[in-house]
């Protein structure tokens, strides 16, 4: 899993954007659960997922600011 482009996320509509945020947060939770139960996981995906969540939330915030 490589870093996704910020421009790829900008093309998403609001509903799909919210869905992507929820899915990424669930995935991050699952990875934390795997880590705490000593199951195998890929540690570099923590960084990738956190970055993805930050990008998605930034786009969501910018859209809300532009609507007001």
C-alpha positions as CSV (number, residue, x, y, z in Angstrom):
1,X,0.0,0.0,0.0
2,X,1.6,3.2,-1.1
3,X,0.6,6.7,-0.3
4,X,-2.4,7.9,-2.2
5,X,-2.4,11.3,-3.8
6,X,-4.3,14.2,-2.2
7,X,-5.8,14.9,-5.6
8,X,-7.4,11.4,-5.7
9,X,-9.3,12.2,-2.5
10,X,-10.5,15.6,-3.7
11,X,-12.5,13.9,-6.5
12,X,-14.7,12.0,-4.0
13,X,-18.2,13.3,-3.2
14,X,-19.1,14.1,0.4
15,X,-20.8,10.8,1.2
16,X,-17.9,8.7,-0.2
17,X,-15.5,10.9,1.7
18,X,-17.2,10.3,5.0
19,X,-17.3,6.6,4.2
20,X,-13.6,6.5,3.5
21,X,-12.8,8.2,6.8
22,X,-14.9,5.7,8.7
23,X,-13.3,2.8,6.9
24,X,-9.8,4.1,7.5
25,X,-10.5,4.6,11.2
26,X,-11.9,1.1,11.5
27,X,-8.8,-0.3,9.8
28,X,-6.5,1.7,12.2
29,X,-8.5,0.3,15.1
30,X,-8.1,-3.3,13.8
31,X,-4.3,-2.8,13.4
32,X,-4.1,-1.5,17.0
33,X,-6.0,-4.6,18.1
34,X,-3.7,-6.9,16.2
35,X,-0.7,-5.2,17.8
36,X,-2.1,-5.5,21.3
37,X,-2.9,-9.2,20.8
38,X,0.5,-9.8,19.3
39,X,-0.9,-10.9,15.9
40,X,1.1,-10.3,12.8
41,X,0.6,-6.9,11.2
42,X,2.6,-4.5,9.0
43,X,3.8,-1.6,11.2
44,X,4.4,0.8,8.2
45,X,0.6,0.8,7.6
46,X,0.0,2.8,10.8
47,X,1.8,5.7,9.2
48,X,0.0,5.3,5.8
49,X,-3.4,5.0,7.4
50,X,-2.9,8.0,9.8
51,X,-1.8,10.1,6.8
52,X,-4.8,9.0,4.8
53,X,-7.2,9.9,7.6
54,X,-5.5,13.3,8.0
55,X,-5.8,14.0,4.3
56,X,-9.5,13.0,4.2
57,X,-10.4,15.0,7.3
58,X,-8.6,18.0,5.8
59,X,-10.6,17.8,2.6
60,X,-13.8,17.4,4.6
61,X,-13.0,20.4,6.8
62,X,-12.1,22.6,3.7
63,X,-15.4,21.7,2.1
64,X,-17.4,22.6,5.2
65,X,-15.6,26.0,5.4
66,X,-16.3,26.7,1.8
67,X,-20.0,26.0,2.2
68,X,-20.4,28.5,5.0
